[in-house]
Amino acid sequence: MQDDLEQGVEIVIEQDYRPVAVIRAQHESGRPIGEILREAKLRNSTVTLDVTLDVDFGKDLEEIVASHEKPWKPLFWDSCWTEER
C-alpha cells in the first residue's frame, strides 16, 4: 500500500460498498528538514548574536503566560472520539 501511495495512487476504504475514507500521500511543500538544519548551522557559525536576558525576564514570561491561560475546551469533533460508543 505504501508503494502505491508514493506513486500517487489514492486508496479508498469502503464499508457496505460506500466510500468512508480516502488515503492519499501528503503533498510535500517546502524544503527537506535536513537542508534547513544545515543552513541554520551555517548561519549560526558565521553570525554572532549577543543575547542578554534581564533579571526580570522569568517574571515577565510568567506574566505573559498567565495572561493567556484559558480553560481547555475540546472541539466538538475531538470530544466525539473520546466518548464511549
C-alpha positions as CSV (number, residue, x, y, z in Angstrom):
1,M,0.0,0.0,0.0
2,Q,2.8,2.4,0.8
3,D,4.4,1.9,-2.6
4,D,1.1,2.8,-4.2
5,L,0.8,5.9,-2.1
6,E,4.3,7.0,-3.1
7,Q,3.3,6.6,-6.7
8,G,0.3,8.9,-6.2
9,V,-2.4,6.3,-6.1
10,E,-5.4,7.1,-3.9
11,I,-6.7,4.3,-1.7
12,V,-10.5,4.3,-1.0
13,I,-11.8,2.4,2.1
14,E,-15.3,1.2,1.7
15,Q,-18.0,-0.1,4.1
16,D,-21.1,-1.7,2.6
17,Y,-19.9,-0.6,-0.9
18,R,-19.8,3.1,0.2
19,P,-16.5,5.0,0.5
20,V,-15.9,6.0,4.1
21,A,-12.2,7.2,3.8
22,V,-9.7,8.1,1.1
23,I,-6.0,7.8,1.8
24,R,-3.5,9.8,-0.3
25,A,0.1,10.8,0.0
26,Q,0.6,14.2,1.7
27,H,1.6,16.9,-0.7
28,E,5.1,17.9,0.1
29,S,5.9,21.5,0.1
30,G,8.9,23.5,1.2
31,R,12.4,22.2,1.8
32,P,13.6,19.0,3.4
33,I,14.3,19.4,7.2
34,G,18.0,18.3,6.7
35,E,18.6,21.2,4.3
36,I,17.0,23.7,6.7
37,L,19.1,22.4,9.6
38,R,22.4,22.6,7.6
39,E,21.6,26.2,6.6
40,A,20.7,27.1,10.2
41,K,24.0,25.6,11.4
42,L,25.9,27.5,8.7
43,R,24.2,30.8,9.6
44,N,24.9,30.3,13.3
45,S,28.6,29.6,12.6
46,T,29.0,32.8,10.6
47,V,26.8,35.2,12.6
48,T,27.5,36.3,16.2
49,L,24.4,37.1,18.2
50,D,24.8,38.5,21.7
51,V,21.7,37.8,23.7
52,T,21.3,39.0,27.2
53,L,18.3,38.3,29.4
54,D,17.5,40.9,32.1
55,V,16.9,39.8,35.7
56,D,13.1,40.2,35.3
57,F,12.8,38.0,32.2
58,G,11.4,35.0,34.0
59,K,8.8,37.1,35.8
60,D,7.8,38.8,32.6
61,L,7.4,35.5,30.9
62,E,5.3,34.1,33.7
63,E,3.0,37.1,33.5
64,I,2.6,36.7,29.7
65,V,1.7,33.0,30.0
66,A,-0.7,33.7,32.9
67,S,-2.5,36.4,31.0
68,H,-3.2,34.0,28.1
69,E,-4.3,31.0,30.1
70,K,-7.8,29.7,29.3
71,P,-9.6,26.5,30.3
72,W,-9.2,23.8,27.7
73,K,-12.4,23.2,25.8
74,P,-12.0,20.4,23.2
75,L,-13.5,21.0,19.8
76,F,-16.8,19.1,19.1
77,W,-15.2,16.6,16.8
78,D,-12.4,15.9,19.3
79,S,-14.9,15.1,22.0
80,C,-16.8,12.8,19.7
81,W,-13.8,10.4,19.7
82,T,-13.4,10.4,23.5
83,E,-17.0,9.3,24.2
84,E,-17.7,5.6,24.6
85,R,-19.7,4.2,21.7
